[in-house]
Amino acid sequence: KNQVEQSPQSLIILEGKNCTLQCNYTVSPFSNLRWYKQDTGRGPVSLTIMTFSENTKSNGRYTATLDADTKQSSLHITASQLSDSASYICVVTFFYGNNRLAFGKGNQVVVIP
Amino acid sequence: GAGVSQSPSNKVTEKGKDVELRCDPISGHTALYWYRQSLGQGLEFLIYFQGNSAPDKSGLPSDRFSAERTGGSVSTLTIQRTQQEDSAVYLCASSPGSLYNSPLHFGNGTRLTVT
């Protein structure tokens, strides 16, 4: 069973609108949770990283939240732009385990004009 | 360049041939990782190098896969006797330290197609 589940798998949104992506995980204990953006044909690029004690972290129009009690995280995109079309990947770092990471399969976002 | 560099960006090979994929990490990064990304799947861990320590090879899917890191910098992932199921994007990443508190930087990957 995948230890990081993301939803929705894919979504289409109109340019200028907001959207929220969900990440549920079972990794416990964990040291931090990261969100990455991956454009087609490119490697993932870091958006945010939150330790287990942080609740929110922003990077421009991207805001990530973390609820370690319910093991849920979200990534909110404000005022979407065409360049936001990408896959957004949730990644959880194991507290134990030699720098091992658990990756979600990604939320595929398409922004249309 | 300041980022992680991978070559080639694309590789098409015939089933049964050997391939070598190269990764140049960010200068000074002690940790280097190889991952495999198949369509519609999450990244799959392959191998992890940290400084001069013995690598963590626990993610390598078979003995056809091997990797080296020379001089604590450049790394090469070798796949022998390639199979069609090896077709995927192979991503390399590097980090200045432990992932407890360090960023992880990815290259753009090598897209491997086995025909």
HADDOCK unambig.tbl for C-alpha pairs under 7 A between the chains (distance, minus, plus):
assign (segid A and resid 31 and name CA) (segid B and resid 100 and name CA) 5.83 0.50 0.50
assign (segid A and resid 32 and name CA) (segid B and resid 100 and name CA) 6.77 0.50 0.50
assign (segid A and resid 42 and name CA) (segid B and resid 108 and name CA) 4.53 0.50 0.50
assign (segid A and resid 42 and name CA) (segid B and resid 109 and name CA) 6.98 0.50 0.50
assign (segid A and resid 43 and name CA) (segid B and resid 106 and name CA) 5.57 0.50 0.50
assign (segid A and resid 43 and name CA) (segid B and resid 107 and name CA) 5.37 0.50 0.50
assign (segid A and resid 43 and name CA) (segid B and resid 108 and name CA) 4.01 0.50 0.50
assign (segid A and resid 43 and name CA) (segid B and resid 109 and name CA) 6.18 0.50 0.50
assign (segid A and resid 44 and name CA) (segid B and resid 106 and name CA) 6.03 0.50 0.50
assign (segid A and resid 45 and name CA) (segid B and resid 106 and name CA) 6.93 0.50 0.50
assign (segid A and resid 99 and name CA) (segid B and resid 98 and name CA) 6.62 0.50 0.50
assign (segid A and resid 99 and name CA) (segid B and resid 99 and name CA) 5.60 0.50 0.50
assign (segid A and resid 103 and name CA) (segid B and resid 42 and name CA) 5.51 0.50 0.50
assign (segid A and resid 103 and name CA) (segid B and resid 43 and name CA) 5.92 0.50 0.50
assign (segid A and resid 104 and name CA) (segid B and resid 42 and name CA) 5.36 0.50 0.50
assign (segid A and resid 105 and name CA) (segid B and resid 40 and name CA) 6.56 0.50 0.50
assign (segid A and resid 105 and name CA) (segid B and resid 41 and name CA) 5.20 0.50 0.50
assign (segid A and resid 105 and name CA) (segid B and resid 42 and name CA) 4.07 0.50 0.50
